[in-house]
Amino acid sequence: MKLTRLILSAPMLTALAAAPASADSAAQGKAMFAICAACHSLDPSVNKIGPSLHGVIGRKVGTEPGFNYSTAMKNAGFVWTPDKLAAYLDDPQKVVPGDKMPYAGTDNMDTARSIVDYLEQVSK
């Protein structure tokens, strides 16, 4: 299967690269989540191109009801912890090789952690 990469505009890339860790990591994550929101919802059971991320922390990978996961994601066999999700956001193919999410990753662990901090805050 050929992976398609999500094409990000220059302002989006600048925003991703400019998200250093700070005292208000969740607020930075909220700003970065705007990119994720193109494909993911924070509403329970509302799947879009990607699965709902409501309650993703603590959920077994590939189990959001009603979403058609890749075989790689269905067989990943782990639970989303904050560290695992941050690593996935940083480099999806490294964490779940063969997944079909068309996103190359943040290449900035601080950005990934900020997004996870935001998800922990809003999706309980």
C-alpha positions in Angstrom: 0.0 0.0 0.0 1.3 3.4 -1.0 1.3 6.0 1.8 0.1 9.4 1.0 1.8 12.2 2.9 -0.3 15.1 4.3 0.9 18.3 2.7 1.3 21.1 5.1 1.5 24.7 4.2 4.5 26.8 5.2 2.5 28.5 8.0 1.5 25.1 9.4 5.1 23.9 9.3 6.3 27.1 11.0 3.7 26.6 13.7 4.7 23.0 14.3 8.4 23.9 14.4 7.8 26.8 16.7 6.1 25.0 19.6 8.8 24.7 22.2 8.0 23.2 25.6 6.7 25.8 28.1 4.7 26.1 31.2 1.6 26.3 29.1 2.1 23.2 27.0 -1.6 22.3 26.7 -2.4 25.8 25.3 0.3 25.3 22.7 -1.1 21.8 22.0 -4.5 23.3 21.5 -3.1 25.6 18.8 -1.3 22.6 17.2 -4.4 20.4 17.4 -6.0 22.7 14.8 -4.0 20.7 12.2 -5.1 17.4 13.7 -8.8 18.6 13.7 -8.9 18.4 9.9 -9.1 14.6 10.3 -9.9 13.9 14.0 -12.7 14.9 16.3 -12.6 15.4 20.1 -16.3 14.5 20.4 -17.0 11.0 21.7 -17.8 8.5 18.9 -17.5 11.1 16.1 -15.1 9.6 13.6 -13.9 11.6 10.6 -11.1 10.7 8.2 -9.4 9.6 11.4 -10.9 8.2 14.6 -12.3 10.3 17.4 -9.5 11.2 19.9 -11.9 11.6 22.8 -10.5 9.5 25.6 -7.6 8.3 23.5 -5.2 8.2 26.4 -5.6 4.8 28.1 -7.5 3.3 25.1 -6.1 0.2 23.3 -4.8 1.1 19.9 -7.2 0.4 17.0 -10.4 0.1 19.0 -12.4 3.2 18.5 -15.9 1.8 17.5 -17.0 2.6 14.0 -13.5 3.4 12.6 -11.9 1.3 9.9 -8.3 1.0 11.1 -5.3 -0.2 9.1 -4.2 -3.8 9.8 -1.0 -2.4 11.3 -3.0 -0.3 13.8 -5.4 -3.1 14.6 -2.5 -5.4 15.4 -0.3 -2.9 17.2 -1.3 -4.4 20.6 -0.6 -1.6 23.0 -2.5 1.0 24.9 -2.0 4.7 24.2 0.0 6.2 27.0 1.1 9.9 26.9 4.6 8.8 26.0 3.5 6.3 23.3 1.2 8.9 21.8 3.8 11.6 21.8 6.3 9.2 20.1 3.6 8.3 17.5 2.8 12.0 16.8 6.6 12.6 16.4 7.1 9.6 14.0 4.0 7.5 13.2 5.7 5.0 11.1 8.4 4.3 13.7 5.7 3.5 16.3 3.2 1.7 14.1 5.0 0.6 10.9 2.5 0.3 8.0 -0.2 2.5 9.5 -2.2 4.4 6.9 -2.4 7.8 8.6 -1.2 10.3 6.0 0.9 12.3 8.4 4.7 12.3 8.5 5.0 13.4 12.1 6.0 16.5 14.0 9.8 15.9 14.0 9.7 17.9 17.2 9.0 16.0 20.4 8.1 19.2 22.3 5.3 19.8 19.8 4.1 16.2 20.1 4.1 16.4 23.9 2.1 19.7 23.8 -0.6 18.0 21.7 -0.7 15.1 24.1 -1.0 17.5 27.0 -3.9 19.1 25.3 -5.6 15.8 24.6 -5.2 14.7 28.2 -6.8 18.0 29.3 -9.9 17.9 27.0 -10.6 14.3 26.2 -11.3 12.7 29.6 
